[in-house]
Amino acid sequence: MYLWIKAFHIMAVITWFAGLFYLPRLFVYHAQAEDDVSRERFKIMERKLLRGIMNPSMVVALLLGGWMLYLSPAWLSQGWMHAKLTLVALLVVYHHMCGGIRKRFAEDANTRSHVYYRWFNEAPVLALVGIVILVVVKPF
């Protein structure tokens, strides 16, 4: 059963990360948009991505990850797992920051430039690199 849970956990994580990479990219384009039709289109795309894909995949990834920890509690005594869970917690914070930014765009209240969002878009890449190294190499 553990391997089935792990397989679906990995699928949920991949889906979540796809959204974590794409939504901030939409913010870049939205911040550059100069016409109302484009801005309205980005609002719809951002809302559907966050609510329809990112939120459910995050919840599934977290629940399945928690289920795996429940089945294998010894992982919680490992330093690499503590580091990984810290990165996951930061990703959850980032996810909610994306939700706040999406809301500001929806209210036409964005004050940041496309350059800011280009940099903001890089954070999940760093988390992904760290998490994969921690899980595969288990350095400590």
Salt bridges, closest charged atoms under 4 A:
ASP36 OD1 - ARG39 NH2 2.81
GLU40 OE2 - LYS43 NZ 2.86
GLU46 OE2 - HIS30 ND1 2.82
ASP108 OD1 - LYS43 NZ 2.88
